[in-house]
């Protein structure tokens, strides 16, 4: 087990960035004396030779797309190396633990802490049963992620800005989230808790990626301002050490309003844009999701971010059980009114609510809720208005086929019985990452 490649850490997808979860697992295993190999099947093919050499294949599943790809890795492992143990780790592994153990793997690490993965490796190495593999209490003394075995940064999403593309570092300043948005997969695992990653640990990870060519940092935190003082300290120190470095972060609309005084300081420290989960402009939907903001808060947050000198990049969840058909064209109206057509990736207009096991939305759900589709890692649901589901399906197909803002807008307007006229908004360049997917 301690020979090179006898443990194989496989990343499947992390928003198009160099995988942080895999790098953290590699660091923990290496500290324990193992010599793992790493693969990222989002950018490279899965070689049978690597699977045949492994005694343990650890598959990272921090998100839904990664888990869907991960079960294919597990299946292929069992085909070519039936003696190897397979394990899943990460948020979506925790949510789908029962099904994964039944059909796809030998062990599940129910959390983001890499220490249980080390315990699993040790137990296999020593020929004994592993102890409990649940997530351990949050640990601040995090190791610097080990990235040397991963594909180079130029294989991943880049920052598109001012007519050029820049390499991107992916780091986290915190784990978990103190909020309880009902549709969020983080909530069932963390239960409203978060832990700050120590300043020097964050900076050490940034430094190794800057040395590898990164000119921009994308913070992977569920919300950068869960700990506003900690976030501001990190932003200032980044700017002090690397004055030309820029960054982006995910921040709730609620926090943008509450912490508005911090925005100019963050921008002066290099903040280019904020990703924020607007989700909907229907207050009934926002209340059902327990988002913590109203539709009226969104233009205020947009103004605050722009006045500070950054861009807001909203993410959307157009299709929910509470969505009205007339809500959908309003998303396009809002984008046109507020000059956001280039700031919202087209795929955002087609996204449908995902209900993984453990979702808080399963509690007290209405007649729209169907059965668990375990193989899809989500519960089925059907909208009471079939026109909404029809538009959802048509929009998803169109987005997958490359439709842009106008094509998706035309579909939404037509479904709602509104006339379509092409918009005449002049295109403007906004800073963005070259990967549009968020789940």
PEJOFEN-V704337 format. One record per pair of residues at least 12 apart in sequence whose C-alpha atoms are under 10 Angstrom apart, sorted by sequence separation. I is the first residue (numbers start at 1). GAP is how many residues later the second one is. If there is no record, write none. Layout:
i: [I	I]
gap: [GAP	GAP]
This chain:
i: [9	10	11	26	38	58	59	74	88	96	97	108	119	120	154	155	156	157	177	178	179	180	235	279	282	283	302	332	368	369	370	395	396	409	410	9	25	37	73	74	87	88	97	107	117	119	120	153	154	156	176	177	178	179	180	278	281	282	283	318	368	369	395	398	409	9	59	74	87	93	94	96	116	119	153	154	176	177	178	179	277	280	281	282	355	367	368	369	394	395	406	409	10	23	58	59	86	93	94	95	116	118	152	153	175	176	177	178	179	278	280	281	316	357	366	367	368	406	407	9	22	57	58	88	93	94	95	116	117	153	176	177	178	278	279	281	298	356	357	367	368	395	406	9	22	37	57	71	87	88	93	94	116	117	153	176	177	178	278	281	332	355	356	357	362	367	391	394	395	406	8	22	36	70	86	87	88	89	90	91	92	93	94	115	116	117	175	176	177	231	248	256	280	331	355	356	394	405	7	38	40	86	87	88	89	90	91	92	93	114	115	116	175	176	247	248	278	359	392	9	19	36	37	38	39	40	57	85	86	87	88	89	90	91	92	113	115	116	174	175	176	247	256	278	329	356	357	358	359	391	392	19	36	56	67	85	86	87	88	89	90	91	113	114	115	174	175	217	246	253	255	277	314	328	356	357	391	7	18	36	51	67	84	85	86	87	88	89	90	110	111	112	113	114	173	174	175	246	247	248	249	252	253	254	276	328	355	356	357	19	51	54	67	70	88	89	90	107	109	110	111	112	113	173	174	246	247	248	249	250	251	252	253	354	355	356	391	18	42	66	67	68	89	90	109	110	111	112	113	115	172	173	174	224	225	245	246	247	248	249	250	251	252	253	254	354	355	356	388	391	17	18	41	51	52	67	89	108	109	110	111	113	172	173	196	224	225	226	244	245	246	247	248	249	250	251	252	253	276	353	354	355	390	391	14	16	51	52	55	62	66	67	74	78	107	108	109	110	112	113	145	173	223	224	225	226	243	244	245	246	247	248	249	250	251	252	276	314	353	354	355	2	7	8	9	10	11	12	13	15	16	42	46	50	51	52	54	55	56	57	58	59	60	61	62	63	64	65	66	78	89	194	215	222	223	224	225	228	239	242	243	246	247	248	249	250	313	353	354	388	2	6	7	8	9	10	11	12	13	14	41	48	51	52	53	55	56	57	58	59	60	61	62	63	64	75	77	89	114	173	174	194	216	217	218	219	220	221	222	223	224	242	274	312	313	315	316	353	387	388	5	6	7	8	9	10	11	12	13	41	47	48	51	52	54	55	56	57	58	59	60	61	62	63	64	67	71	74	75	88	113	172	173	194	215	216	217	218	219	220	221	222	223	226	236	239	240	311	313	314	315	316	387	2	3	4	5	6	7	8	9	10	11	12	13	46	51	52	54	55	56	57	58	59	60	61	62	63	74	75	87	171	172	173	196	215	216	217	218	219	220	221	222	225	232	235	236	239	313	314	315	318	319	2	3	4	5	6	7	8	9	10	11	12	46	48	49	50	51	52	53	54	55	56	57	58	59	60	61	62	73	74	171	195	196	199	203	207	214	215	216	217	218	219	224	225	228	231	232	235	236	238	239	274	289	312	313	314	316	317	318	319	320	321	1	2	3	4	5	10	11	12	41	48	49	52	54	60	61	62	71	72	74	171	194	195	198	199	202	206	210	214	215	216	217	218	223	234	235	236	237	238	239	273	285	288	311	312	313	315	316	317	318	319	320	321	1	2	3	4	5	25	48	51	60	61	67	71	87	172	193	194	197	225	229	232	233	235	236	272	273	285	288	289	315	316	317	318	319	320	1	2	3	59	70	71	140	171	172	196	199	200	203	207	225	228	232	235	236	280	285	288	314	315	316	317	318	319	320	1	25	85	140	170	171	196	199	203	207	210	231	234	235	278	279	280	281	285	287	299	303	316	317	318	319	10	22	85	169	170	186	198	202	206	235	257	273	274	275	276	277	278	279	280	281	282	285	286	302	315	316	317	22	138	169	200	225	232	254	255	271	272	273	274	275	276	277	278	279	280	281	285	286	317	352	22	138	169	171	184	199	203	253	254	255	267	271	272	273	274	275	276	277	278	279	280	284	285	302	21	22	85	169	170	252	253	254	271	272	273	274	275	276	277	278	279	280	283	284	285	299	20	21	22	94	169	252	253	254	257	264	268	270	271	272	273	274	275	276	277	278	279	280	282	283	284	352	19	21	94	168	169	252	253	256	257	260	263	264	267	268	279	282	350	351	352	8	20	167	168	256	263	264	266	267	268	281	282	350	351	7	8	19	167	169	179	254	257	258	261	263	264	265	266	267	280	349	350	6	7	89	168	169	170	177	178	179	253	254	256	257	260	263	264	266	267	282	321	350	351	352	5	6	8	9	90	167	168	169	172	174	175	176	177	178	253	256	257	260	263	264	282	321	350	351	5	6	7	8	14	59	89	167	168	169	170	171	172	173	174	175	176	177	253	255	256	262	263	264	281	282	321	322	349	350	5	6	7	8	9	10	11	12	13	14	58	166	167	168	169	170	171	172	173	174	175	176	177	179	253	254	257	261	263	280	281	321	349	350	5	6	7	8	9	10	11	12	13	14	15	57	166	167	168	169	170	171	172	173	174	175	177	178	253	256	257	260	280	282	320	321	347	348	350	351	4	5	6	7	8	9	10	11	12	13	14	58	59	60	62	166	167	168	169	170	171	172	173	174	175	177	178	252	253	256	281	282	346	347	350	3	4	5	6	7	8	9	10	11	12	13	15	56	58	59	62	165	166	167	168	169	170	171	172	173	174	176	177	224	280	281	349	350	3	5	6	7	8	9	10	11	12	13	14	15	58	61	169	170	172	173	174	175	280	347	348	3	5	13	14	60	138	172	173	174	223	279	346	347	1	2	12	13	173	174	217	218	223	281	346	347	1	12	13	135	143	173	216	217	345	346	1	11	12	13	135	138	140	141	142	159	216	218	347	349	11	12	13	138	139	140	141	142	144	145	153	158	159	174	216	346	347	349	12	13	138	139	140	141	144	145	152	158	159	173	174	346	347	348	11	12	137	138	139	140	142	143	144	147	154	158	159	173	346	347	350	11	12	58	138	139	141	142	143	144	145	146	153	154	159	324	345	346	349	10	12	141	142	144	145	148	152	153	154	321	323	324	325	328	345	346	349	12	140	143	144	147	152	153	173	251	253	320	321	322	323	324	325	327	344	346	347	11	143	144	146	147	248	250	320	321	322	323	325	326	346	10	58	112	145	248	250	320	321	322	324	325	328	341	342	346	349	10	25	56	57	112	144	148	250	319	321	324	325	328	341	56	323	341	55	325	22	321	21	22	56	275	320	321	21	55	56	275	279	319	320	55	273	279	318	319	335	289	290	279	289	319	320	179	288	319	332	318	332	111	332	333	7	112	170	172	332	6	7	8	9	10	111	112	168	169	170	331	332	7	9	110	111	168	329	330	329	332	328	329	331	332	329	330	32	328	329	330	34	328	329	341	342	28	29	33	327	328	329	341	342	343	354	28	29	32	326	329	339	341	342	343	25	27	28	31	32	34	159	325	326	328	329	336	339	340	341	342	343	345	351	24	25	26	28	29	30	34	159	325	328	329	336	337	339	340	342	343	344	348	351	24	25	28	29	32	33	159	326	327	329	336	339	341	342	343	345	347	348	24	25	28	29	32	95	325	326	333	340	342	345	346	347	348	21	34	94	95	325	326	345	347	21	22	25	26	29	324	325	326	344	345	21	25	29	92	95	91	92	94	95	91	94	91	91	92	91	90	91	181	182	183	184	181	182	183	44	181	182	183	184	43	181	182	183	38	180	181	182	38	39	40	180	181	38	39	40	44	161	179	180	181	31	37	38	39	43	179	180	36	37	38	42	43	179	7	28	42	27	28	31	27	28	30	26	27	28	29	313	24	25	26	27	28	312	313	2	24	26	27	311	312	313	1	2	23	24	25	26	27	310	311	1	23	24	25	26	64	310	311	315	23	24	26	63	315	1	2	22	23	24	26	62	63	315	1	21	22	23	26	62	1	20	22	23	19	20	23	20	23	19	22	18	19	18	19	18	18	18	17	18	17	18	19	17	18	11	16	17	18	10	16	17	15	16	17	14	15	16	20	17	18	19	20	21	17	18	19	20	17	18	19	20	17	18	16	17	15	14	273	275	272	273	274	272	273	272	188	185	188	189	183	184	185	188	189	183	184	185	187	188	183	184	185	187	188	182	183	185	186	187	184	185	183	184	185	183	184	182	183	184	181	182	183	181	182	183	180	181	182	182	248	248	20	248	18	20	17	17	15	14	218	98	96	97	95	96	95	96	94	95	92	94	95	92	168	163	165	167	162	165	166	161	162	163	165	160	161	162	165	160	161	160	161	103	159	160	161	159	160	100	158	159	160	99	100	157	158	159	98	99	157	158	159	100	156	157	158	96	99	156	157	96	156	157	96	95	96	95	93	92	64	64	71	68	68	67	68	67	64	64	64	65	65	66	64	65	63	64	63	62	17	16	17	15	16	17	15	16	15	16	15	16	15	16	14	15	14	15	14	13]
gap: [12	12	12	12	12	12	12	12	12	12	12	12	12	12	12	12	12	12	12	12	12	12	12	12	12	12	12	12	12	12	12	12	12	12	12	13	13	13	13	13	13	13	13	13	13	13	13	13	13	13	13	13	13	13	13	13	13	13	13	13	13	13	13	13	13	14	14	14	14	14	14	14	14	14	14	14	14	14	14	14	14	14	14	14	14	14	14	14	14	14	14	14	15	15	15	15	15	15	15	15	15	15	15	15	15	15	15	15	15	15	15	15	15	15	15	15	15	15	15	16	16	16	16	16	16	16	16	16	16	16	16	16	16	16	16	16	16	16	16	16	16	16	16	17	17	17	17	17	17	17	17	17	17	17	17	17	17	17	17	17	17	17	17	17	17	17	17	17	17	17	18	18	18	18	18	18	18	18	18	18	18	18	18	18	18	18	18	18	18	18	18	18	18	18	18	18	18	18	19	19	19	19	19	19	19	19	19	19	19	19	19	19	19	19	19	19	19	19	19	20	20	20	20	20	20	20	20	20	20	20	20	20	20	20	20	20	20	20	20	20	20	20	20	20	20	20	20	20	20	20	20	21	21	21	21	21	21	21	21	21	21	21	21	21	21	21	21	21	21	21	21	21	21	21	21	21	21	22	22	22	22	22	22	22	22	22	22	22	22	22	22	22	22	22	22	22	22	22	22	22	22	22	22	22	22	22	22	22	22	23	23	23	23	23	23	23	23	23	23	23	23	23	23	23	23	23	23	23	23	23	23	23	23	23	23	23	23	24	24	24	24	24	24	24	24	24	24	24	24	24	24	24	24	24	24	24	24	24	24	24	24	24	24	24	24	24	24	24	24	24	25	25	25	25	25	25	25	25	25	25	25	25	25	25	25	25	25	25	25	25	25	25	25	25	25	25	25	25	25	25	25	25	25	25	26	26	26	26	26	26	26	26	26	26	26	26	26	26	26	26	26	26	26	26	26	26	26	26	26	26	26	26	26	26	26	26	26	26	26	26	26	27	27	27	27	27	27	27	27	27	27	27	27	27	27	27	27	27	27	27	27	27	27	27	27	27	27	27	27	27	27	27	27	27	27	27	27	27	27	27	27	27	27	27	27	27	27	27	27	27	28	28	28	28	28	28	28	28	28	28	28	28	28	28	28	28	28	28	28	28	28	28	28	28	28	28	28	28	28	28	28	28	28	28	28	28	28	28	28	28	28	28	28	28	28	28	28	28	28	28	29	29	29	29	29	29	29	29	29	29	29	29	29	29	29	29	29	29	29	29	29	29	29	29	29	29	29	29	29	29	29	29	29	29	29	29	29	29	29	29	29	29	29	29	29	29	29	29	29	29	29	29	29	30	30	30	30	30	30	30	30	30	30	30	30	30	30	30	30	30	30	30	30	30	30	30	30	30	30	30	30	30	30	30	30	30	30	30	30	30	30	30	30	30	30	30	30	30	30	30	30	30	30	31	31	31	31	31	31	31	31	31	31	31	31	31	31	31	31	31	31	31	31	31	31	31	31	31	31	31	31	31	31	31	31	31	31	31	31	31	31	31	31	31	31	31	31	31	31	31	31	31	31	31	31	31	31	31	31	31	31	31	31	31	32	32	32	32	32	32	32	32	32	32	32	32	32	32	32	32	32	32	32	32	32	32	32	32	32	32	32	32	32	32	32	32	32	32	32	32	32	32	32	32	32	32	32	32	32	32	32	32	32	32	32	32	33	33	33	33	33	33	33	33	33	33	33	33	33	33	33	33	33	33	33	33	33	33	33	33	33	33	33	33	33	33	33	33	33	33	34	34	34	34	34	34	34	34	34	34	34	34	34	34	34	34	34	34	34	34	34	34	34	34	34	34	34	34	34	35	35	35	35	35	35	35	35	35	35	35	35	35	35	35	35	35	35	35	35	35	35	35	35	35	35	36	36	36	36	36	36	36	36	36	36	36	36	36	36	36	36	36	36	36	36	36	36	36	36	36	36	36	37	37	37	37	37	37	37	37	37	37	37	37	37	37	37	37	37	37	37	37	37	37	37	38	38	38	38	38	38	38	38	38	38	38	38	38	38	38	38	38	38	38	38	38	38	38	38	39	39	39	39	39	39	39	39	39	39	39	39	39	39	39	39	39	39	39	39	39	39	40	40	40	40	40	40	40	40	40	40	40	40	40	40	40	40	40	40	40	40	40	40	40	40	40	40	41	41	41	41	41	41	41	41	41	41	41	41	41	41	41	41	41	41	41	42	42	42	42	42	42	42	42	42	42	42	42	42	42	43	43	43	43	43	43	43	43	43	43	43	43	43	43	43	43	43	43	44	44	44	44	44	44	44	44	44	44	44	44	44	44	44	44	44	44	44	44	44	44	44	45	45	45	45	45	45	45	45	45	45	45	45	45	45	45	45	45	45	45	45	45	45	45	45	46	46	46	46	46	46	46	46	46	46	46	46	46	46	46	46	46	46	46	46	46	46	46	46	46	46	46	46	46	46	47	47	47	47	47	47	47	47	47	47	47	47	47	47	47	47	47	47	47	47	47	47	47	47	47	47	47	47	47	47	47	47	47	47	48	48	48	48	48	48	48	48	48	48	48	48	48	48	48	48	48	48	48	48	48	48	48	48	48	48	48	48	48	48	48	48	48	48	48	48	49	49	49	49	49	49	49	49	49	49	49	49	49	49	49	49	49	49	49	49	49	49	49	49	49	49	49	49	49	49	49	49	49	49	49	50	50	50	50	50	50	50	50	50	50	50	50	50	50	50	50	50	50	50	50	50	50	50	50	50	50	50	50	50	50	50	50	50	51	51	51	51	51	51	51	51	51	51	51	51	51	51	51	51	51	51	51	51	51	51	51	52	52	52	52	52	52	52	52	52	52	52	52	52	53	53	53	53	53	53	53	53	53	53	53	53	54	54	54	54	54	54	54	54	54	54	55	55	55	55	55	55	55	55	55	55	55	55	55	55	56	56	56	56	56	56	56	56	56	56	56	56	56	56	56	56	56	56	57	57	57	57	57	57	57	57	57	57	57	57	57	57	57	57	58	58	58	58	58	58	58	58	58	58	58	58	58	58	58	58	58	59	59	59	59	59	59	59	59	59	59	59	59	59	59	59	59	59	59	60	60	60	60	60	60	60	60	60	60	60	60	60	60	60	60	60	60	61	61	61	61	61	61	61	61	61	61	61	61	61	61	61	61	61	61	61	61	62	62	62	62	62	62	62	62	62	62	62	62	62	62	63	63	63	63	63	63	63	63	63	63	63	63	63	63	63	63	64	64	64	64	64	64	64	64	64	64	64	64	64	64	65	65	65	66	66	67	67	68	68	68	68	68	68	69	69	69	69	69	69	69	70	70	70	70	70	70	71	71	72	72	72	72	73	73	73	73	74	74	75	76	76	77	77	77	77	77	78	78	78	78	78	78	78	78	78	78	78	78	79	79	79	79	79	79	79	80	80	81	81	81	81	82	82	83	83	83	83	84	84	84	84	84	85	85	85	85	85	85	85	85	85	85	86	86	86	86	86	86	86	86	86	87	87	87	87	87	87	87	87	87	87	87	87	87	87	87	87	87	87	87	88	88	88	88	88	88	88	88	88	88	88	88	88	88	88	88	88	88	88	88	89	89	89	89	89	89	89	89	89	89	89	89	89	89	89	89	89	89	90	90	90	90	90	90	90	90	90	90	90	90	90	90	90	91	91	91	91	91	91	91	91	92	92	92	92	92	92	92	92	92	92	93	93	93	93	93	94	94	94	94	95	95	96	97	97	98	99	99	105	105	105	105	106	106	106	107	107	107	107	107	108	108	108	108	109	109	109	109	110	110	110	110	110	111	111	111	111	111	111	111	111	112	112	112	112	112	112	112	113	113	113	113	113	113	114	114	114	115	115	115	116	116	116	117	117	117	117	117	118	118	118	118	118	118	118	119	119	119	119	119	119	119	120	120	120	120	120	120	120	120	120	121	121	121	121	121	121	121	121	121	122	122	122	122	122	123	123	123	123	123	123	123	123	123	124	124	124	124	124	124	125	125	125	125	126	126	126	127	127	128	128	129	131	132	132	133	134	135	136	136	137	137	137	138	138	139	139	139	139	140	140	140	141	141	141	142	142	142	149	150	150	150	150	150	151	151	151	151	152	152	152	152	153	153	154	154	155	156	157	157	158	158	158	159	159	160	168	169	169	169	170	170	170	170	170	171	171	171	171	171	172	172	172	172	172	173	173	173	173	173	174	174	175	175	175	176	176	177	177	177	178	178	178	179	179	179	180	180	180	181	183	184	185	185	191	200	201	203	205	206	215	259	260	260	261	261	262	262	263	263	264	264	264	265	265	266	266	266	267	267	267	268	268	268	268	269	269	269	269	270	270	271	271	272	272	272	272	273	273	274	274	274	274	275	275	275	275	275	276	276	276	276	276	277	277	277	277	278	278	278	278	279	279	279	281	282	282	283	284	285	290	292	304	307	308	309	309	310	312	313	314	372	373	373	374	374	375	375	376	377	416	417	417	418	418	418	419	419	420	420	421	421	422	422	423	423	424	424	425	426]
